[in-house]
Amino acid sequence: MFEPIKKNWRVLLLVAVVLGSSVALFAPQFAPETAAGTAGDATQGATNLQYGLDLAGGTRVRAPLLGYTATDVAFDGTRPTQVASDVAAELPNVSARDVNAVVADDTTSATGTPTGAVDVTDPAVDEAQFRAAMDASGYAYDSIRSGVTDETRGVAEEVIRGKINEAGLSGGSVQQVQSITGEYFLLVEVPGEGREDVIELLEERGTVQIAIAYPDPEASDGTAVEENVLIQDDFENIGTASQRERGSGAYVPVSVVNEAPAGEQSPAARFQSAAVERGVASATGGATCNYDMSADALAENSDPCLLLMVNGEVVNAFGMVDDLAASMARGSWAESGNFRLTTTNFSDAQTISINLRAGALPAELDIGGQGTSSTISASQGANFRFYSAITGLLAVFAVAGMVFVRYREPRVALPMILTALAEVYALLGFAALVGYPLELAVIAGFIAVVGTGVDDLVIIADEVMSEGEVNSRTVFDSRFRRAFWVIGAAAATTIVAMSPLMVLSLGDLSGFAIFTILGVLVGVLITRPAYGDILRRLLTIR
């Protein structure tokens, strides 16, 4: 019973791989998911394949992060947070949130203490100001360069990835790339989206805060503002943007963190105290806000207002309902910290929800300066898909024609073509399974796999048939092993040659290298042995 399985297990393995690829390509369970967690079909059509920018249309943005970095900074035992605070104190109107200090694991100063790097990401700070601040702070350093630290780039990459996912932009990707001159850029690709929408998403740092505006006779416009009453990190359990049940406007339900280290106030308690102290909340009721958005100040005789600020700009001002104000006056609200960030329109609420969920960018992208952007229309992407399919079919037919001309033996040539197609089909299944978007470079990798795969199969056929008729399976196995050594050496050479392209930040070339290497591995481990078994059954006499 098990003898046929034992003799043909390589062919059965190939059949299993083809069936598995079919499941990955067509089963609804493997369809790409949208941000809402449901299977989407915007980019994969009849199959579960996802198409990248080249084949689906969309926008590509390549830009550096704005900032300056001081290298080889001698911390002399000072904590990085204190170093950042000390440097920020020497810069006018710069928060410690815009200065980042990191300790390098493998470098030390002349005194034997660890060194690190300090970067500033406030776009208003130039190199001369940063250099003066570093000198004034008293920390020795080696040099000042443009750009930010590796840690800041890593945070920015994760934040942008979060923004793309939270905005529901299926198939979007972000990665760090390095130019020949050593400069680092963030490369963002969003299939199916126009340039303006993507640029708008990326240009916002996404800093959300709550401030309190209150009357102050000494202020020039009669309004004083207490900023950072609640900052980005103070929010948790962020809900999705929703329209208000009655009237116009929208809101985002959130919770304010109500825990803190011993001896410190929690963000919820701090906000509650500020609201009561500034008169936004009292035992008799909440404040009635009347804020002049054009003048960016309280209107005459207005109560204090809560200001919702995004990237330093006021997007809405509001008072407080009586029930919420009473709970704050009693001191009980901070136990739950539930709150609604209200906006005048749904679009602002969506932006705030995305920014809070994804986080704030640690630095601005220089899109308008050193950055570049390009857009491929959906119709152009559809044309690329069509011509890629035509090119692939022409490659298959050309290879099939040459094989038939060479051998004029259907039992040798037909399994060769079918095995090569099975190899490409397996790669498509893998791409669908892991959600790897197909690009023109990946299609080129598929075509290269067809060519190298058939080359290997020709080597097998030539070696097996080189000395005339195959009299027995023992003779066939001996010839097949000789051919397989040649194929294995060629596969190893291809993998070694392609590996640098796969690991280096070379954009689309990495996709070409990945699928070429995968094709070689599938060929050596699955399709070539299966073709050998098929050929042995068809050619051997006994």
C-alpha positions in Angstrom: 0.0 0.0 0.0 2.8 2.4 1.0 5.2 1.3 -1.8 3.7 3.7 -4.5 3.8 6.6 -2.0 7.4 5.8 -1.1 8.5 5.7 -4.7 6.7 8.9 -5.8 6.8 11.0 -2.6 8.6 13.8 -4.5 5.8 14.1 -7.0 3.3 14.0 -4.2 5.1 16.8 -2.4 5.0 18.9 -5.5 1.2 18.2 -5.8 0.8 19.2 -2.2 2.7 22.5 -2.7 0.5 23.3 -5.7 -2.7 22.6 -3.7 -1.4 24.7 -0.8 -0.7 27.5 -3.2 -4.2 27.3 -4.6 -5.6 27.6 -1.1 -3.4 30.7 -0.4 -4.3 32.3 -3.7 -8.1 31.7 -3.6 -9.3 30.9 -0.1 -11.2 33.8 1.5 -9.4 33.2 4.8 -6.1 34.4 3.3 -7.6 37.6 1.7 -5.8 40.8 2.8 -7.4 42.5 5.8 -8.4 46.1 5.9 -7.8 48.3 9.0 -11.2 47.3 10.3 -10.1 43.6 10.3 -12.3 42.5 7.4 -11.2 40.9 4.2 -10.7 43.5 1.5 -10.5 43.2 -2.2 -9.3 46.6 -3.3 -5.9 45.5 -4.5 -6.1 41.8 -5.1 -9.0 41.3 -7.5 -10.0 37.7 -8.1 -7.1 36.3 -6.1 -5.6 37.0 -2.8 -2.5 38.6 -4.4 -1.7 42.1 -3.4 -0.2 44.5 -5.9 2.4 47.0 -5.1 2.7 50.6 -6.3 3.9 49.7 -9.8 0.9 47.4 -10.5 -1.9 49.0 -8.5 -1.0 52.7 -8.9 -0.4 55.0 -5.9 2.1 57.3 -4.4 5.8 56.9 -3.4 7.5 59.4 -1.1 11.2 59.4 -0.3 12.3 62.0 2.3 14.8 62.5 5.2 13.8 63.5 8.7 14.6 67.0 9.7 17.0 67.5 12.6 20.6 67.7 13.7 22.7 65.2 15.7 25.6 65.7 17.9 27.9 62.6 17.8 30.1 61.0 20.4 28.6 63.0 23.2 30.3 62.3 26.6 27.4 61.8 29.0 29.8 61.4 32.0 27.4 59.2 33.9 24.4 61.5 33.4 21.1 59.8 32.5 20.1 60.4 28.8 16.8 62.0 29.8 18.7 64.5 31.9 21.1 65.2 29.0 18.1 65.8 26.7 16.5 68.1 29.3 19.8 70.1 29.8 20.2 70.7 26.1 16.6 71.6 25.6 16.9 74.2 28.4 19.6 76.0 26.3 17.3 76.3 23.2 14.6 79.0 23.2 11.0 77.7 23.0 12.1 74.0 22.5 10.5 71.3 24.6 12.5 68.3 25.9 10.2 66.2 23.7 12.1 67.6 20.7 15.5 66.6 22.0 16.5 62.9 22.2 19.6 61.5 23.8 20.8 57.9 23.4 23.8 56.0 24.8 25.8 54.0 22.3 26.6 50.5 23.5 30.1 50.2 22.0 31.8 53.6 22.4 33.4 55.4 25.4 34.9 58.8 26.0 38.5 59.5 26.9 37.5 59.2 30.6 36.2 55.7 30.0 32.5 56.6 30.4 29.9 55.7 27.7 29.2 58.1 24.9 26.2 58.6 22.8 24.3 60.9 20.5 21.9 63.8 21.0 19.5 65.0 18.3 17.1 67.9 18.1 14.0 67.7 15.9 12.4 71.1 16.2 12.5 72.5 12.7 12.9 76.1 14.1 16.4 75.1 15.4 19.3 75.6 13.0 22.8 74.0 13.2 24.4 77.1 14.8 21.8 77.3 17.6 22.1 73.6 18.3 25.9 73.8 18.4 25.7 76.8 20.8 23.2 74.8 23.0 25.5 71.8 23.1 28.4 74.0 24.1 26.4 75.8 26.8 25.1 72.5 28.2 28.6 71.4 29.1 28.6 68.0 27.3 31.7 67.4 25.2 30.9 66.1 21.6 32.7 65.3 18.4 30.7 66.9 15.7 27.3 68.1 14.5 25.7 66.6 11.4 22.4 67.0 9.7 19.9 64.2 10.2 18.7 62.3 13.3 19.8 59.2 15.3 19.0 55.6 14.4 16.6 55.4 17.3 14.6 58.5 16.1 14.4 57.0 12.6 13.2 53.7 14.0 10.4 55.4 16.0 9.4 57.5 12.9 9.2 54.4 10.8 6.9 52.7 13.3 4.7 55.8 13.6 4.3 56.2 9.9 3.5 52.5 9.6 0.9 52.9 12.3 -0.6 56.0 10.5 -0.9 54.0 7.3 -2.6 51.1 9.0 -4.9 53.3 11.1 -5.9 55.2 8.0 -6.9 51.9 6.3 -4.5 52.3 3.5 -4.2 48.6 2.5 -0.8 47.5 1.1 1.1 50.6 2.3 4.7 50.1 3.4 7.6 52.1 4.9 11.3 51.4 5.2 14.6 53.1 5.7 16.9 53.4 2.8 20.4 54.8 2.5 21.9 56.8 -0.3 25.3 56.3 -1.8 26.6 59.3 0.1 25.4 57.8 3.4 22.2 59.8 4.0 19.2 58.1 5.4 15.7 58.4 3.9 12.3 57.0 4.8 10.7 55.4 1.7 6.9 55.3 2.0 4.7 53.6 -0.7 0.9 53.6 -0.6 -0.8 51.8 -3.4 -4.1 53.2 -4.7 -3.8 56.6 -3.0 -3.3 60.0 -4.6 -0.2 62.2 -3.8 -2.1 64.9 -1.9 -3.7 62.5 0.5 -0.5 60.7 1.3 1.5 64.0 1.6 -1.1 65.3 4.0 -0.9 62.2 6.1 2.9 62.3 6.3 3.4 66.1 6.7 1.6 66.2 10.0 3.7 65.2 13.0 0.5 64.3 14.7 1.1 65.9 18.1 -2.2 66.1 20.0 -2.6 68.0 23.3 -5.2 69.6 25.5 -4.6 73.1 26.7 -6.7 75.5 28.8 -7.4 79.1 27.7 -8.5 81.4 30.5 -9.0 85.2 31.0 -5.9 87.1 31.9 -6.1 91.0 32.1 -2.3 91.2 31.8 -2.2 89.4 28.5 -2.2 91.5 25.3 -5.3 89.8 23.9 -6.8 89.1 27.4 -6.2 85.4 27.1 -3.6 83.2 28.7 -3.0 79.6 27.7 -1.8 76.8 29.9 -0.3 74.2 27.4 0.3 70.5 27.8 -2.4 70.0 30.3 -2.8 66.6 28.5 -0.2 65.4 26.1 0.0 62.6 23.6 1.2 59.9 26.0 -1.5 60.7 28.5 -4.3 59.1 26.4 -5.2 55.5 26.3 -8.1 53.3 25.1 -8.5 55.5 22.1 -11.8 54.9 20.2 -12.7 55.5 16.6 -14.0 58.8 15.3 -17.9 59.1 15.5 -20.5 61.6 14.5 -22.3 63.3 17.3 -25.7 61.8 18.1 -27.4 65.2 18.0 -26.3 68.3 16.1 -23.2 68.7 14.0 -19.6 67.8 14.8 -17.8 64.6 15.8 -15.8 63.2 18.7 -13.2 60.6 19.7 -13.8 58.7 22.9 -10.6 58.3 25.0 -9.5 57.5 28.5 -6.8 59.5 30.3 -4.2 57.5 32.2 -5.1 57.3 35.9 -1.9 55.6 37.2 1.4 57.2 38.2 4.6 56.4 40.1 4.4 56.8 43.9 4.4 60.4 45.0 3.3 61.8 41.5 -0.1 62.8 40.2 -1.6 60.7 37.4 -2.4 62.5 34.1 -6.1 62.2 34.9 -5.6 63.7 38.3 -3.4 66.5 36.9 -6.0 67.3 34.2 -8.8 67.3 36.8 -6.9 69.7 39.1 -6.1 72.0 36.2 -9.7 72.1 35.1 -10.9 73.0 38.5 -8.1 75.5 39.2 -8.7 77.4 35.9 -12.5 77.4 36.3 -13.4 75.0 33.5 -15.1 72.8 36.1 -16.8 73.7 39.4 -19.4 72.3 41.8 -22.0 74.6 40.3 -21.4 73.4 36.7 -19.1 73.5 33.7 -17.7 76.5 31.8 -19.5 77.9 28.7 -16.8 78.4 26.1 -16.9 81.2 23.5 -13.6 81.1 21.7 -12.7 83.2 18.6 -10.8 80.9 16.3 -9.8 83.6 13.9 -8.2 85.7 16.7 -7.0 82.6 18.5 -8.3 84.1 21.8 -11.3 84.0 24.1 -14.2 86.1 23.1 -15.3 88.9 25.5 -16.8 87.7 28.8 -16.2 84.1 27.8 -15.6 81.4 30.5 -12.3 79.4 30.3 -12.1 77.0 27.4 -10.5 73.6 26.8 -8.4 73.8 23.6 -7.9 70.7 21.4 -4.6 71.3 19.6 -3.0 69.3 16.7 0.5 70.2 15.7 0.4 73.3 17.8 -2.8 74.6 16.1 -6.2 74.9 17.8 -8.7 72.7 15.9 -11.6 73.1 18.5 -12.4 74.9 21.7 -15.1 73.6 24.1 -16.4 74.0 27.6 -17.6 71.3 29.9 -21.0 69.7 30.6 -22.3 70.1 34.1 -22.2 66.4 35.1 -18.6 66.0 34.1 -17.7 69.3 35.8 -19.3 68.2 39.0 -17.5 64.9 39.0 -14.2 66.7 38.5 -15.0 69.2 41.3 -15.7 66.2 43.6 -12.4 64.6 42.6 -14.1 61.4 41.4 -13.6 61.7 37.6 -9.9 60.8 37.7 -10.8 57.3 38.8 -12.1 56.4 35.3 -10.6 59.2 33.2 -13.2 58.7 30.4 -13.4 61.7 28.1 -14.6 62.8 24.7 -12.4 64.9 22.4 -14.9 66.9 20.3 -14.3 68.4 16.9 -16.3 70.5 14.6 -16.2 68.0 11.7 -15.7 64.3 11.2 -12.5 64.7 9.2 -10.7 66.4 12.2 -11.9 63.6 14.5 -10.5 61.0 12.1 -7.1 62.7 12.0 -7.0 63.0 15.8 -7.9 59.3 16.2 -5.2 58.3 13.8 -2.6 60.5 15.4 -3.4 59.2 18.9 -3.4 55.6 17.9 -0.2 55.8 15.8 1.6 58.3 17.9 3.4 61.5 17.1 6.3 61.6 14.6 9.5 62.4 16.5 10.7 64.6 13.6 9.3 66.2 10.5 9.8 64.7 7.0 11.6 67.0 4.6 9.2 66.3 1.7 9.4 69.8 0.2 13.2 70.0 0.4 15.4 67.0 -0.2 12.4 64.7 -0.4 10.9 63.4 -3.7 7.5 62.0 -4.5 5.9 60.3 -7.5 2.5 59.0 -8.4 1.3 56.2 -10.7 -2.3 56.4 -11.7 -4.6 53.4 -11.3 -5.0 53.1 -15.1 -1.3 53.0 -15.5 -0.9 50.4 -12.9 -3.6 48.3 -14.6 -1.6 48.6 -17.9 1.5 47.4 -16.1 -0.4 44.4 -14.8 -1.7 43.5 -18.2 1.7 43.9 -19.9 3.4 42.0 -17.1 1.0 39.1 -17.7 1.6 39.2 -21.4 5.4 39.2 -20.9 5.2 36.3 -18.5 3.1 34.2 -21.0 5.4 35.1 -23.9 8.4 33.9 -21.8 6.7 30.6 -21.0 5.7 30.0 -24.7 9.2 31.0 -25.9 10.8 28.5 -23.4 8.2 25.8 -24.3 8.9 26.3 -28.0 12.6 26.0 -27.6 12.3 22.9 -25.4 10.1 21.1 -28.0 12.4 22.1 -30.8 15.4 20.7 -29.0 13.9 17.4 -27.8 10.9 16.7 -30.2 9.8 14.4 -27.4 6.6 15.3 -25.6 7.2 13.0 -22.7 10.4 14.9 -21.9 9.3 18.4 -22.8 5.8 18.6 -21.5 6.6 17.6 -17.9 9.5 20.1 -18.1 7.1 23.0 -18.9 4.5 21.9 -16.4 7.1 21.6 -13.6 8.5 25.1 -14.4 5.0 26.5 -14.3 4.3 24.8 -11.0 7.4 26.5 -9.6 6.1 29.9 -10.5 2.6 29.0 -9.1 4.2 28.0 -5.8 5.9 31.4 -5.6 2.6 33.2 -6.3 1.0 31.2 -3.5 3.8 32.2 -1.1 3.4 35.9 -2.1 -0.4 35.6 -1.3 0.2 33.7 1.9 2.6 36.3 3.4 0.9 39.3 1.8 4.0 40.4 -0.2 2.9 43.0 -2.8 3.8 42.2 -6.4 6.0 44.8 -8.1 7.6 44.9 -11.5 10.8 43.7 -9.9 9.1 40.7 -8.4 7.6 39.9 -11.8 11.1 40.1 -13.2 12.2 37.6 -10.5 9.4 35.2 -11.7 10.6 35.4 -15.3 14.2 34.8 -14.1 13.0 31.7 -12.1 11.3 30.3 -15.3 14.6 30.7 -17.2 16.9 29.3 -14.6 14.4 26.6 -13.7 14.1 25.3 -17.3 17.9 25.5 -17.6 18.2 23.1 -14.7 15.6 20.8 -16.2 17.4 20.8 -19.5 20.6 19.8 -17.7 18.7 16.9 -16.1 17.2 15.8 -19.4 20.5 16.1 -21.3 22.5 14.2 -18.7 19.9 11.4 -18.4 19.6 11.0 -22.2 23.2 11.7 -23.1 24.3 8.1 -23.4 21.3 6.7 -25.3 18.4 4.7 -23.9 18.0 4.4 -20.2 18.0 0.6 -19.5 17.2 0.6 -15.8 16.3 2.8 -12.8 19.8 2.3 -11.4 21.4 3.8 -14.5 18.8 6.7 -14.4 19.6 7.4 -10.8 23.3 7.5 -11.4 22.9 10.0 -14.3 20.4 12.1 -12.3 22.7 12.4 -9.4 25.5 13.7 -11.6 23.1 16.3 -13.0 21.8 17.3 -9.6 25.3 18.1 -8.4 25.7 20.6 -11.2 22.3 22.1 -10.4 23.1 22.3 -6.7 26.3 24.2 -7.4 24.6 26.6 -9.7 21.8 27.2 -7.1 24.4 27.9 -4.4 26.1 30.4 -6.7 22.8 32.2 -7.5 21.9 32.4 -3.8 25.3 33.8 -2.8 25.1 36.4 -5.7 21.5 37.5 -4.8 21.9 37.6 -1.0 23.4 41.2 -0.9 20.5 42.5 -3.0 18.1 40.9 -0.6 19.5 42.4 2.6 20.7 45.8 1.4 18.3 48.8 1.3 18.1 48.9 -2.5 14.4 49.4 -2.9 12.7 47.2 -5.5 15.8 45.1 -6.1 15.2 43.3 -2.8 12.0 41.9 -4.1 13.7 40.6 -7.2 16.4 39.0 -5.1 14.0 37.5 -2.6 11.8 35.7 -5.2 14.8 34.6 -7.3 16.3 33.0 -4.2 12.9 31.4 -3.2 12.5 30.1 -6.8 15.9 28.5 -6.6 15.2 26.9 -3.3 11.8 25.6 -4.4 13.4 24.2 -7.5 16.3 22.4 -5.8 14.2 21.1 -2.9 10.9 20.3 -4.7 10.4 20.7 -8.5 13.8 19.3 -9.8 13.5 16.1 -7.8 9.9 15.7 -8.8 10.8 16.2 -12.4 13.5 13.5 -12.0 10.9 11.0 -10.7 8.5 11.8 -13.5 11.3 11.4 -16.1 12.4 8.1 -14.6 8.9 6.6 -14.8 8.6 7.8 -18.4 12.0 6.8 -19.7 13.2 3.7 -17.9 12.5 0.3 -19.3 12.6 -1.6 -16.0 
